[in-house]
Amino acid sequence: MRKRWFRWALAVVAAFWLGLGAYPVVAQSTGGSFGGGSFGGGGGGGSYGGGGGSYGGGGSYGGGYSSGGYSGGGGGGGGLSCACVVPLIIGLVLLVIVTNAMKKKGGSSHGSRAWGNVDISAIRLGVDWRARRELQAHLERLAKSGQTNSQAGLANLLRETILGLRRAELAWLYADVSNYKPMSAASAEGIFRQLGSDARARFRHELVRNADGTQTSKDAPEMRAHPNEGEGVVVVTLIVAARREILDVANVQDANALRALLDDMTAVANPHTLMALEVIWSPAAENDRMSTAELEQFYPQLKKIDERSIAGRVFCAYCKGPFAMELLNCPHCGAPAPGTDHQHG
């Protein structure tokens, strides 16, 4: 009875989610992704669906978008119309109900490995401008050169993705994690697909996609960076399905917990344990800038990481930008570093 209810609820959520694809959605302009894998029932990364270019391209969204997303101007062409508010609310409520039914309570015994089931974990990191370009270039290289049609290739892509994220650690600003209970392969595949679809739906033009050995790419639409968006941030979503339990994160604002999760994901980066991988990032084009204000609009579930949990980093007292504590001046605005006002003023 419980399984029947869950399947019904999941079907309803999927129907509402797909129905929302016809409505205008506030989204970033560009993104990229790669992934693949198998849950034993056919269909890998290429069939995980959703997002990006499948929403009909930029033209179907109307006007009013800046280089990094919706500009917030009046009139038509932006925001959500009244006609889609009701199904949006219902769909999101049902999604929360079903997801909470599958989510872990937190603090589960990590020593108990679920070898007979599948566990899923998804981490989303918002990275600031100091590491944005390098991280975007790193992920693009992986998408264009990575082997996504073999478990060994996917395991290598997982290791390289985590390496890129760890290198950008001083630039971590926002984070979110989805934890789940170990589940059957069939249930895991449905959750995995939905997580990937949601992440890819946050942008309108998918510039590069490498899934199960099939690679597609296209040029970025013409756009220009706006000064009010600054150097911009990038959001990276990493989704992993494994044949054993993956570490839970109770506090997504603690960088130490996020590091521990990435380390645990590295441990599943082998062909025998890793089942499926999906990596999505946005924006993907240099002139497509996402400000922190836009990040909070497009990814409201992401929370600011506690600045005290990342060693070697301080925040500017004037512009609030993060930078390495050994610097005497903020690289964002030029203001003196905390504690150096009088010595180097």
N, C-alpha and C positions, 0 to 999 in steps of 0.2 A: 504493500500500500504506500509505504514511504517512497519507494523507488518510483512508483507510478506518479505520485504527486510531484516529485522532483522533475521527472521528464516532462510533465505537463507544463510546470512553471517555466522550465528552461525553454520549451517551445514557444510559450507566450512571450517571454523576454526576447527571444530571437526574432519573432514576428514584429514586435514593436520596434526593435532596433533596426531591422531592415526597412521598416516603414518610414523611419525617421530619415533614411538616406535621401528621400525625395524633398526634404525640407532644407532651407538654407541653414548652414552650420557655420558658426564662427570658427575659423581655422587658420593655421599658419599656411604660408604659400608652398614651401617645398619640404621634402623629406627624402629619406632613403631607407632601405631595409635589406636584410638577407637572413636566410634561415633554411630549415628543412628538418627532416626526421621522419620517424614512423611510429605509430602507436599500435602497429600490428594489424591494422585494418585498412591499409591503403591511404593514400593522400598524405602528402608531406607539406613542406613549407609553402610550395606553390599554390596549394589549395586552401591555405589558411584564410584566404579571402580578405575582404574588407579594405577600407581605407584608401588613402591616396588617390591615384588616378581613377579608380573605379567609381568615384562619385561624380563623374561627368566632366571633370576638368574645371579650370577656373571660370569659364564662361557661365556655368550654371549657378554660380554664387552671386551674381550681380556685382555692382560696383561698390565703392567705398572702402576698398582694402588698401592698406599701405604696403610697403615692401615686406613688412613682417606680419601682416595680418589685418584685422578689421580696424578701421580708423575711428569708429565710433561716431561718425557723422550722422546728422539727422535724416529724416525721410526714409525712403525705401532702400533696399539693397543691403541692409545690415540687420544683425540681431535676429531674434526668433519671433515669428509672427504669432498672433493669438491662436491661429488655427493649429499650430504645432505644440503649444504649451501643454495641453492636456495629455496627448499621447507621450510627450517627452517626460512629463512627471510620472505618469503611470509606468512607462517603460523603465525609468530609472529606479522607481520604488521596487518594482518586481526584480530588477537586476540586483539591487541591494539585498532583497530577501533571499534570493537564490544563492548569491555569493556568500552571504553570512552563514547560510546553511552548510556551505562547503568549507568555509574558512576555519582555520585552527583557532582554538581558544587562546593561544599564545602560551609560551613557556612549556610546551610539550617536551617530553623526554627525547633529546636528540640522540641518545644512545640507542633507542629502539629504531632499527632500520626496517623500512617497509619494503622488503625485497619482493613480496608478492603483489605489490600495488605500484602506483605511480604517484610521485609527488611533484607539485608545480610551485615555482616561486618566480615572482616578477619584481624587479627593482627598477625604479625610475630615478634618474639623477639629472638635476639641472646644473650645468657647468658654466661658469662665467667666462668673460671674453679672453682672459689670459690663456686659457687652454682650449677655447672654442675652435679656432682654426686648426690647430694641430689634431684635435680629436676628430673633427669632421673629416679631415684629410685621411686620418688613420682608418676610420670606418669605411670611407669610400674605397680605399685601397683593398681592404678586406672584402668588400662587396664585389669588386671587380676581379679579384684574383683568387678568392677563396673557393674551396671545393665543398659545395653544399649537397652533393648527391651521395655522400658516404658518411658513416658515423665517425670515422677517423678525421675526415675533413671538418665536420661540424665541431668535434672536440677541440681541434686546433683553433678554429674560429672563436670558440668560447674562451679559450686561454688568451688569445690575442686581444679580444674585446675587453676582458677583465684587466689585462695589462695596461691597455690604453686608459681605462677608467682610473686605475690606481695611480698612474702617472699624473693624472689631472686632479689628484686628491686635494691639493691646496685651493683649487678653484671650485670645489663642490659648494653649491649654495642651497639647493632644494633637494628633497628626496621623498620617495614614497615606496612602500613595499606591500605586495599582496602575498599573504601566507595562506596555504591550503592544507587540509588534511589529506593524507594518502588516500587514493581513490582508485577505482577501476580504470583500465586503459580507455574504455569508451567515454567515461565521464571526464577523464583528464583531457582527452582530445577536444571535447566540446569547450571546456574552460580555456584551453590553450588557444583555440581558434578565436574565441571571443576577446581574449586579451590582446592578441595580435591585431584583430580587426579594429578594436578601439584605438590602439596606438596609431595605426596607419590612417585612421579617420581624422586625426588631428591636423592633417595637412592636405593640400589639394593637388599637388603635382609631385609624383614620385619620380625623382631623377634617376635613381638606380635601384634595381631590385634583382637579387640573386637568390633563387629558391629552387631547391632540389635539382641543381645543375642547369637551370634555365636562367639566363641573365638578360635583362632588358635595361635600356638606359635612354634618356632623352635630355635635350638641352633645357636649361632653366628658362622660364618665361622672362621677358624683359622687365627689369625692375631696377630701382635705385634705392640705396640705403638712405634713410632719413636721419638727420642729426639728432633728433629727439629720441631715437632708439639706441643711441650710443653704439658701442662695438658689439653688443648683443650677447645672448646666451644660447646654449644648445641643450635640448633635453634628449637623453638617451634612455631607451626602454630595453631592458634585457630580460627575456622570458626563457626559463629553463624547465624542462620536464625530465625527470630522472627516475631510475629504478630503485631509488632509496630515498629516505627522508632528507629533506633539505632544511637547513637551519632556519628557525623562525626569527623575526625581528619584532620586538615589542615596541621599541621606541625608535621611530624613523628619523628623529632629530639628533640621534646620537651617532656621530661618525664612526665611533668604535664598533657599534653594532653593524653598521653598513659594511665596514671593512671585513668583519667576521663573516658576513653573508657572502661577500665576494670570494673570500678564501675558501669557504665551503663549496661554492659553485665551482671553483677551480678543481676541487677534489673530485667532482663528478665529471670533469672534462676528460673522459676516456670512452672509447667505443662501446664498452660493456655496460656502462652505467647511464650515460647520456642517451635519452630517447629523442628529444626534439629541442631545437634552439630557434629563437627569433630575436633579432636585434633591429630596432627601429630608432632612427634619430631624426630630429627636425629642429631648426631648418638645415637644409643641405647645400644651399647656394650662398656664396659669399655676400652678395648684396641683399639677401633675404635676412634681415635682422629681426630678432625677437628680443624685445626689452623685458625686464623683469616684471613690469606691469602686465605685459601681454602673456608672459608665462603663467602668471597667477590667474589670468582669465581663461587661457586654453587648458591649463592643468591645475584646476582648483584643489585637487587632492594632494598635490605636493606641498610639503611643509618646509619651512626654513630650518636648515641644520644648525644646531647649537654651535655658535662660533667657538665656544670654549672646548669643544670636543675634537677640534682639529689642531694639533700641535704645530707650532711654527707659523701661525697665521694671526694677523691682526686686522681690525677693520678701521677704516678711515673715520675720524670723528666728524668730518665735514660731508663727504659724499657717501659714506657707509660702504664703500667698496672694499673687498678683501685683498690683502697682499702679504707677501712674505715679511715676517717680522724683522729681518735684518736690514730691510730697506729704510732709508732715512726720510724718504718722501713717498707719498701715495702716488703710484703710477697712473691712477685714474684722473686725479685733479691737481696733483702737485703739492697738496697740503703736507705739512710736516707730519711724520709718524707720531703716534701717541707717545708722550714722554720726551719728545725732542723739540717741542715748541720753543723753549728758552735757549737750548743749547745750539740749535741750528735755525733759529728763526730769522 
